[in-house]
Structure formats: structure tokens, C-alpha cells
Amino acid sequence: QVQLVESGGGLVQAGGSLRLSCAASGRTFIGYRMGWFRQAPGKEREFVATSWSGGSTRVADSVKGRFTISRDSAKITVDLQMNSLKPEDTAVYYCAAANQLRSMSWSRESDYDYWGQGTQVTVSS
């Protein structure tokens, strides 16, 4: 059974940092792109960052320069380092995995095959 389990969420003041981690299990993730999405209250889920198995990464413009995605293929984990957090970063953050051969869009939610349950990040002003 494939599982993606997020950890590291919490409450932080604006300007602070958090590191989210996602542990994947249940199958090989070689050839899978692993990323992060987030959903704020009353809003649609949106792309945050993604990492190809070969090492390339992409982040959303809204978090560029503040968030960094990293991946450990041996441990099958993907982390999201979030710095200079803003109240508008408040959301539930989801880890997701997409088959790179089948996926046409690295930021499209529907391209991702597996999802975690999410972890809450709250940034206070």
C-alpha cells in the first residue's frame, strides 16, 4: 500500500521558518516526481514545489526565494524548507507523487497519482 506521510507542520510567527518532510513507502518512487501543494481556507489547492527524480526542481513564483525543495532518493523523502514565512502561507500542505513518464504538467494537481493526508502550517502576523 502506497503511503505518503507528511510531518513538520505547526504554528510559527511571520518571518520564521519551518521544515516539512514527506516519507514515502509502498513502492519504488524511481521515475516519480515528488512535490508539495497547499490549500488555504476557502481556496483551491495550489502548486508549491516539485522535484524530479533526476534532481531538477521547480517552485511556484509566490514562494520563490523563500521555499526550497529537496529530495533523498535513498530514504524516499522529500522536504520543503520554508523561510521568511508570511501569513498568506497559512494552509494545509500536501505531499504528492507523479509518474514522470505519464505526467505532462509539473504543476497540475491532476497529474499527481499519490497524495498524503496533509499537515497544517499556520503563520501568525
Disulfide bonds with the S-S distance in Angstrom:
Cys22-Cys95 2.08
